[in-house]
Each structure stands twice: as C-alpha cells, then as structure tokens.
Amino acid sequence: SLQAKMSRPVQAQRLEGIDKNIWVEFVKLAATYSKVNLGQGFPDFSPPGFLKEAFVRALSGENHMVHQYTRAFGHPPLVKILAQFFGKLLGQELDPMTNVMVTVGAYQALFCCFQAFVEEGDEVIILEPFFDCYEAMVRMAGGSPVFVPLRLKAPTDGKLMSSAAWQLDPAELASKFSKQTKAIVLNSPNNPLGKVFSREELGLLAELCVKHDVLCISDEVYEWLVYDGKEHVRIASLPGMWERTVTIGSAGKTFSITGWKVGWTVGPNRLLQHLRTVHQNSVYHCATVGQEAVAQGFQRELELYGKPDSYFIQLPKELQQKRDRLVQSLDAVGMKPIIPEGTYFLVADISQFKSDVPDVPDSSEPYDSRFAKWMVKNKGLAAIPLSAFCCAAHRSSYSHFLRFCFAKEEATLKAANDILQRWKQEKTGP
Ligand code: PMP
C-alpha cells in the first residue's frame, strides 16, 4: 500500500550520523553576522595575473573545443604537465594517462579514494584533528575510522609554541594498526593545525604502512604553503611508499583559486585504475576551461621552478608575513596563537577569554563551538572551533582553541586586529 511504502526510510543506512556538516553551519553564521571572516579557508586576495589571463585566453581563444567535453580522467595538457612536474618532485617516471587523474577539487579526489579502497569492515586510521570530511567519507564507504590524536606538548618557557609541538605517540600509533587496517589518511601540511610533518615522523608512518601493508591517502593540498624555510616531504618519495600512496593536490590552494575546483591524484596505476572506476561512474569529467588554464599555470611554474619569480616561492613568502601579522594581533590580546609551520591556518588558545563567554556545565556542545558562535554574533569575527576537526568522542580534549585563516588581504587582517584590540580594551579598560 502507499502507506507501507511511505513508512520505509528513504535514506540508505550509510548516511546515518553523517548528515551534519560543520561548514554548512559556520559558513551560514559567518555570512549572517561576520564583519571579518577568518573562518573558511579561502584567500580574499586576487589569484596571480598569469592564471587569470590563461583562463581568459582559454575562454576566448581560437580553440573553441575547450567549451566541450574533454578526456574523462583529465584534460591531456593538464595531465601531461602534472606528470612532468610531479615526476620531478617524486623522483618517478610518470605516465600522464595512468599515473595522474584530475578531479573536481581535492575533495572529489578524497571521495574517489575512500570509495575505491574502503570496504565494509575496513578500518582507516585518521590522525586527529583532521579535515572533517575524512570521517564522513570513510563512514559513507562502509568503513570504520580509527582516530590517533596529535597532542600538544607542554610549553617549556613563556614563548609562543610552534605547530611542531603537536605530536603523535609512536606506541599509540603503532597499536592502532591491525589486520583490518586498509589505509591511513595523512594531511601534511595539516589543516587545521598548520603542522608540517617532519621527515622522521613521516618515516615512522611509512614504516608502519609497509609493515602492515596499508595504503596511504596523502592529502597535500597545502604542499607549497610552508614557512620559515621548512621542507615539505612527500611521503610517496619514502622507501616502499610509492606503490601504496595516492598523493592528492589542489589547484585551489596552489594558485589561490579555490572556486575553480580543480584537483588531482598522483600514484601508481594499480591504485589509480580504481579511482578511475569511481570517477567515470560519478563525476565522469571536470570542466575543461579551468583544466586548460591550470595546465598553463603549471607550464609557467615548471619554467620558473626554484626561481624568485615562481608563484610557489612568492605565495608562501606573502603568506608567512600574513601569518606573522595575525600571530602578533592574537598574541597582543592574550589569545595565544600556536605558530603554524604551513597552510592558511593557525590555532589560538581562547582560555584567557573564558570570563567573556562562561562555560555551561554539562552542555553537549563543546566550549570552543559556543565561543566561536558568540564571537561572530557579538564581535563580528568569524573563526572555526578546533573541536569541529575531531571525532565526537575526543571533542572535549580539543575544545579551547579556534582556527583562524590568515590567507587574507592586509585590510582584512587589520580589521581583525581592530576587533581584537577593542575587545581587549573593553575587558581591561583603556
Ligand atoms: N583537503 C584539505 C586538507 C583541505 O583543507 C581542503 C580545502 N579546505 C581540501 C582537501 C579540498 O580541496 P579542494 O578545494 O581542492 O576541493
């Protein structure tokens, strides 16, 4: 009967528990209340001129075929240049047709990986805090996430800490690998912490992956955004790792064009062939014009590689100054920042502001989440609570930090500074 049909749940069981998404909530709050938005991770400055020009050239040039479908697994000029570029970085001879696949942003690359590799009953190790979609995507594929926390080492002196102080416990990490472990997700440079994993830390992860025959999904979207001369190490370049790693990148973060949604995967054909299966049965292919322009951007960067004019040299230089500006603003008011080694983000300790936003005992919402909502509504400043990047069971251990995005114009950072200064004055009197 109609009644019986209507009473059956319409949604698949897999969607249980993953219907909420923090971005939907916090992006809306920022749009409604914020005067200064340091929440979601996107630049408010212009992408480089050479890339906008490449897009315009592609759009209005003679080759009108850029307005039509292109190859499903990546526009040929883009996969060719990505194979050349990443072949050089990874020390591998890469075949553009089988070792590279273009995706709708890094987000779809992640989705393809989880759908392709994770089976009902498989465990996937996620280092915590983590970019929130990892957990939902693992669950949607039928897998079980296993969280391994990064913990903040106690400060040794009065100085500001570095994101390097967030550390794994090697014994705890090793204990989470089991027969059920199918893959580990690595994100270095890390969103939200700004941590850049050291060669030693990556070596330990690699050893465990090899020992337990585990795949590595390496989200390296912030690969060029590394500061203070630090080195970004690609885990796929470590011994035994190439054949078990998919490396994920994003033109959004690479060229400051998050709205273009062009991303890619690089890896061995034995893994990428299965990503192609997911891709051809879901998205099929990504918008052609953006791929054409990104290909030209990489062509330029290949020619300028390591030279001062390279965008991959200039962008981190500029972002490091922006980082320092925000670090200074937060430190001046006592919202202690942890200096990030990479990414668009830093996390800052809100403990000294507790008197403004009293804790509600027994609230099911983590303190930092209520604080972030209060701050955007009352001060007009948007940031993201760190607990949003943690699994439900561990939220309370990460609930006195906010994540701020500093990939912003000087004027935006100054406006944030003004809000913080005024707030401090209201607290302490002039
Ligand atoms: N991974 C991480 C760690 C990210 O921070 C983001 C973007 N916020 C993505 C993947 C998604 O990248 P894209 O915009 O290219 O889909």
Residues whose N, C-alpha, C, O or C-beta is under 5 A from the ligand:
A	BS01	PMP	G41 V104 G105 A106 Y107 F131 N187 N191 D219 V221 S250 G252 T258 V262 G263
